[in-house]
Structure formats: structure tokens, C-alpha cells
Amino acid sequence: MIRVAELPDDPALLKRLLVEHDAPIDRIKAEAAEQLEALRHRMEAEKKAAIDAILRRFYGPKSERFDPRQLLLFGLQVDAMPLDEPSIQEESGEEIVTRRVRNRHKHGRQQLPEHLPRIEIEHDLPDDRKPCP
């Protein structure tokens, strides 16, 4: 470190000394800025890759399953077409497993059973309370 008494009186020499002193600091700042920008790009790429993976999981080919109740596919009747099971097993390398379509239960209130007694109760208002004000 230079003492104040050792500094030259010439302004041009002082400027050159300051530039030489600040050059390593400026170089370190520039390198840090480059590293920060590279880190930002890498983090942005990782974030985009994660979002793409999530979107593929929800909207990818696995979510597009064939509905066996669908009778027409491209104008052909699917249920009337012959199924060549040996060639399908050979191509996939696995045994064909068909899955049963489950009946989905309807939610909400259901009809009461017929064996329960029904009692009708009529609620009536007096004539003076029936008209609207």
C-alpha cells in the first residue's frame, strides 16, 4: 500500500497509478459477472427442463389411452377388426392382459328403496300470508 507522502504530485501519474491499482479489481468483477450470467442461464435451462418434464408427465403419450367403449376409430369399427394376439405378444415381448372396465358409482342422492313406507305431509300457510307483499 502506498502512503500519501509517497504519491506523485503529477495528475497524469496519479491517474495511471489508480488505473493500475483498480485493474485487478475490474478484472475480478468482470469474471464474477460472467460466472453469474452463466449460472443464470444454467438455472433457467434446468427450470425449463423441469417444467417440460412435468408437462410431459401430465400431457404426454401415457395420458392418451384408448377407450375400449370407442367403437369408431378413423371410420373403422374397432371391435369388428380381427386381433392377431400372437404377433402382438411377439412384438411387445409381453403377454396380453386385458383390463376390466369398472362401473363408476354415481355420486349424490339415490332413490329410496320401494319397501320403505311413504307418508305425505302437506304444509300449508293461512290465506292472509300467501300473497307476496
ZAMARGU-4260 file (C-alpha; in steps of 0.2 Angstrom, whole numbers, plus 5000, padded with zeros to 4 digits):
<rodrens>
0) 5000/5000/5000 | 5007/5017/4995 | 5007/5031/5008 | 5001/5048/5005 | 5018/5056/5006
5) 5024/5044/4993 | 5011/5049/4980 | 5017/5059/4965 | 5010/5077/4963 | 5008/5075/4944
10) 4989/5071/4940 | 4993/5060/4925 | 5004/5049/4935 | 4991/5048/4949 | 4978/5043/4936
15) 4989/5029/4929 | 4993/5023/4947 | 4974/5022/4950 | 4971/5013/4934 | 4985/5000/4938
20) 4978/4998/4956 | 4960/4996/4950 | 4964/4984/4935 | 4964/4968/4945 | 4948/4973/4954
25) 4939/4977/4937 | 4945/4960/4930 | 4938/4951/4945 | 4922/4960/4944 | 4920/4955/4925
30) 4924/4937/4929 | 4911/4937/4943 | 4898/4944/4931 | 4902/4931/4918 | 4900/4917/4930
35) 4884/4924/4937 | 4877/4926/4919 | 4882/4908/4916 | 4874/4902/4932 | 4858/4911/4927
40) 4857/4903/4910 | 4860/4886/4918 | 4847/4888/4931 | 4835/4894/4918 | 4838/4879/4907
45) 4836/4867/4922 | 4819/4876/4927 | 4813/4874/4909 | 4818/4856/4908 | 4809/4853/4925
50) 4793/4861/4918 | 4794/4851/4902 | 4796/4835/4912 | 4780/4839/4922 | 4771/4844/4906
55) 4776/4828/4898 | 4770/4818/4913 | 4753/4825/4913 | 4750/4828/4894 | 4762/4815/4887
60) 4758/4799/4877 | 4754/4790/4893 | 4739/4800/4897 | 4732/4797/4880 | 4724/4779/4882
65) 4712/4770/4871 | 4695/4769/4877 | 4688/4752/4873 | 4670/4759/4873 | 4675/4769/4857
70) 4668/4760/4843 | 4674/4770/4828 | 4692/4774/4825 | 4696/4783/4809 | 4680/4777/4801
75) 4684/4758/4805 | 4674/4748/4818 | 4687/4743/4830 | 4678/4729/4839 | 4675/4720/4822
80) 4693/4720/4817 | 4702/4704/4820 | 4715/4704/4834 | 4731/4694/4830 | 4737/4690/4848
85) 4752/4680/4844 | 4760/4694/4833 | 4756/4707/4846 | 4764/4696/4860 | 4779/4693/4850
90) 4781/4712/4846 | 4778/4718/4863 | 4788/4704/4872 | 4774/4703/4885 | 4758/4693/4887
95) 4742/4702/4883 | 4732/4707/4898 | 4715/4715/4896 | 4708/4725/4909 | 4690/4726/4915
100) 4681/4742/4913 | 4675/4747/4931 | 4657/4754/4933 | 4659/4770/4941 | 4647/4774/4955
105) 4636/4789/4953 | 4638/4801/4967 | 4624/4810/4975 | 4607/4806/4982 | 4599/4789/4976
110) 4581/4784/4975 | 4574/4777/4992 | 4570/4758/4991 | 4552/4753/4987 | 4549/4744/5003
115) 4550/4759/5014 | 4533/4767/5018 | 4529/4784/5011 | 4520/4797/5021 | 4515/4813/5013
120) 4514/4828/5024 | 4506/4844/5017 | 4512/4861/5024 | 4500/4875/5021 | 4500/4893/5025
125) 4485/4903/5030 | 4477/4913/5017 | 4482/4930/5023 | 4501/4925/5022 | 4500/4918/5005
130) 4501/4933/4994 | 4518/4942/4992 | 4519/4960/4999
</rodrens>
